């Protein structure tokens, strides 16, 4: 098994960051009134916000319907970490196969 999957310190760090992420992405963002720069730019040039009309994702604004925003933020983050890990692991395996050895 590769180092990507076995590194216990890395996974502990990722889990701690996932747990702490709502503090920065929800709580403090609300306190300081943070808005995404792209949203501000769209507003400045007069684009209409259609994000409420087109809901192509169940995780709109990093939330999970029916759950508090903080929990949804952690779940969305976990899904992202899993997706990137799976993609990275797949690329690693393809590179190993291409080289004919373990990387």
C-alpha positions in Angstrom: 0.0 0.0 0.0 1.3 3.4 -0.9 2.5 6.2 1.4 -0.5 8.2 0.3 -2.9 5.9 2.1 -0.7 4.8 5.1 0.4 8.2 6.5 -1.4 8.3 9.8 -0.2 11.9 10.6 -1.5 13.2 7.3 -5.0 11.7 7.9 -5.1 13.0 11.5 -4.2 16.5 10.2 -6.9 16.2 7.4 -9.5 15.1 10.0 -8.6 18.0 12.4 -8.8 20.5 9.5 -12.2 19.1 8.4 -13.5 19.5 12.0 -12.2 23.0 12.2 -13.3 24.2 8.8 -16.8 25.4 9.8 -15.1 27.8 12.2 -13.6 29.6 9.3 -16.1 28.9 6.5 -19.3 29.4 8.4 -18.9 31.1 11.8 -16.2 33.6 11.2 -17.4 34.3 7.6 -20.8 35.3 9.1 -19.2 37.5 11.7 -17.0 39.5 9.3 -19.6 39.4 6.5 -17.4 37.6 4.0 -18.7 37.1 0.5 -17.0 35.2 -2.3 -14.9 37.5 -4.5 -16.5 36.0 -7.7 -20.0 36.8 -6.3 -18.8 40.4 -5.6 -17.4 40.8 -9.1 -20.7 39.4 -10.7 -22.7 41.9 -8.6 -20.4 44.8 -9.5 -21.0 44.2 -13.3 -24.7 43.6 -12.8 -25.1 39.9 -13.3 -28.2 38.3 -12.0 -27.8 35.6 -9.3 -29.5 32.5 -10.7 -28.0 30.1 -8.2 -31.3 29.7 -6.3 -33.0 28.8 -9.6 -30.5 26.2 -10.8 -29.7 23.7 -8.1 -27.5 21.2 -9.9 -25.8 20.0 -6.7 -27.2 18.6 -3.4 -24.3 20.5 -1.6 -25.2 24.1 -2.6 -23.0 26.5 -0.6 -21.2 23.5 1.0 -24.3 22.6 2.9 -26.4 19.4 3.2 -30.2 19.9 3.2 -31.7 19.3 6.6 -28.5 19.6 8.5 -26.9 22.6 10.3 -24.5 24.6 8.1 -21.5 23.5 10.2 -22.2 19.8 9.8 -22.8 20.2 6.0 -19.5 22.0 5.7 -17.7 19.1 7.2 -19.5 16.6 5.1 -18.8 18.5 1.9 -15.2 18.8 2.9 -15.0 15.1 3.6 -16.5 14.3 0.2 -13.9 16.6 -1.5 -11.0 15.0 0.4 -12.2 11.5 -0.5 -12.6 12.5 -4.2 -9.1 14.0 -4.4 -7.6 11.1 -2.6 -9.2 8.6 -4.9 -8.1 10.6 -8.0 -4.5 10.9 -6.6 -4.4 7.2 -5.8 -5.6 6.3 -9.3 -2.9 8.5 -10.8 -0.3 7.0 -8.6 -1.3 3.5 -9.6 -1.3 4.4 -13.3 2.2 5.9 -12.9 3.4 2.7 -11.1 2.0 0.6 -13.9 3.5 2.7 -16.6 6.9 2.7 -15.0 6.6 -1.0 -14.2 7.5 -0.5 -10.6 6.3 1.1 -7.4 6.8 4.9 -7.2 
